[in-house]
Amino acid sequence: MTMDSLNQQLRQKEIFNIEDVQYALLEINGKLSIQKKKELQPVTLKDLQLNTDKSIQFSLQGALKAF
């Protein structure tokens, strides 16, 4: 794999700086699997230590909805 093709595959995964990659693996099918550095990964409820067991209720045009 050339640097050009590596950069192209990274760009397709919205990674424009190779230094943002924690781990990369070239799969058998020629595709690249990427793990971004922890500080660049999306925040999850677990990261925020939020409890997802509770339902949320709010009013939508006067009708009470539970989620």
Summary of the structure (lengths in Angstrom):
residues: 67
radius of gyration: 19.7
end to end distance: 47.8
largest distance: 59.6
contacts: 103
relative contact order: 0.12
helix: 24%
strand: 28%
